[in-house]
Amino acid sequence: MVCQGTLMYNRMRFFTIKNDFTFDFFTRRIRYPYYSGLYNTTNQQDCDTCLSVAPATMPGIDVVNLIPPYLNPEIDNGRPGYRHYKVHYETGFLARLDGYPSLKAYLKSRFGSKSSSRLRSSIRRLETCFPVRYTWYYGHIGEEEYRGLMRQFREMLQRRFLQRGDSNKALDIWEYYETTAFRMILEKKASLFVIYDDQKPIDICLNYHHQNIMINYIRSFDIDYAKFRPGYIDIYKQLEWCFANNYLVFDLSYGDMAYKRRWCNTEYRFDHHIIYRTPGLSNQVKAQAIRAVLWLKQQLKNYGLDEHLRRATAFVKDRKRPAPAETGPRFEVEEMAQNPHPRDALREIDLSMESYRFLRKPAYEFLYLYSCTAADIRICQLKAAENIYYIHGRDKIVKVVHLQ
């Protein structure tokens, strides 16, 4: 039976079926019928024992996308009727941890002393300002707790990508991940890593596991805590876990982003297999045409031309759309020697209330700037002007004006 997730990835294009190998291997644990074997090249172990064979798809051509270099599927050459081409296309990033005795040694190879110090400072600041705990759900999680975390995870992703003005493919098939990941966590095929501020999740990562490989598949954080760089902290803590549990590969997968280049010591190209049935000259011609198209697209990427084309296309599309509305609250913040208003002119507010959520970002930035704990601050609203607030720390006060 073809699952909902696969229906989103196996799309008809140019008389082919396009299969996302990474998605199907890690989230569905299947291999395709034209592969006789699948091997983990980092430890030379067979992967077939954990996989089921997918049903045959259709006559013609299959394109298998996004095969990472540490997994080696072997075409079943003994089975009549299959021929294939291989193309290197799309860039991925991973951390190879062999050869490093500790996380400290790995970080030393990737970061300068100033960057390492800044990272450690971010961790100390987060742990100073909030009652932080780090939790791995791997082999155990209650179903009710799982549902709550996945609901909050989805909200984080939605807020984060709304802020970026971008879309996220995971949200398109969120129901699939939510339905399947619970069982996989219990079976130690997946995990959730969560950073908590007391009882509140502020950073969540969904990982998939196989032997000595962990792929960081979906990740997001509460944007109110952005000043503390939770996205860097979660990578640090997950690498720490990988070293403690003898993992060799921490894969951040495809997508060329600055943080991946910073953390990863290995840049790689995915394999794409174009598999066609014989006999039939038309299938071979189509397969060669697909190979040529992929090769050309990779050349455009190599020279940065694909980005110019993408920007030009986006510019034309954006001209036809109304200007986007400004998102998120805006503030003016001013440091003050003292509060100019008497106590009875102020109303103390509870930042945990949803109606005051918009104030969390400036409040957390206050905590970061002055290195004080959440319990040390008091937030008051001016009764006579409901858009004016004062954040009181141990020895600092700022005035926050919420711009309407």
Protein Blocks (a to p, Z undefined) as FASTA:
>chain_A
ZZfklmmmmcceehiacddfklmmmmnopadfkbcbdcdfklopafklmpccdddfbeci
dddehiafkbccdddfkbghiacddddehjaddddfehiabfklmmmmmpcfklmmmmmm
mmmmmmmmpccdddddehiacfklmmmmmmmmmmmmmmmmmmnopacfklmmmmmmmmmm
mmmmmnopaccddddehjacfbdcddddehjaccdfbgcddfklmmnommlmmmmmmmmm
mmmnopabdcebeaidfklmmmpcbdcddddddddddedfklmmmmmmmmmmmmmmmmmm
mnommmmmmmmmmmmmmmmpccdddehjdddddddfbdfbdfklpccddfkbmklmmmmm
mmmmmmmmnopafklpccdddfklmkbccdddfkbccdddddZZ
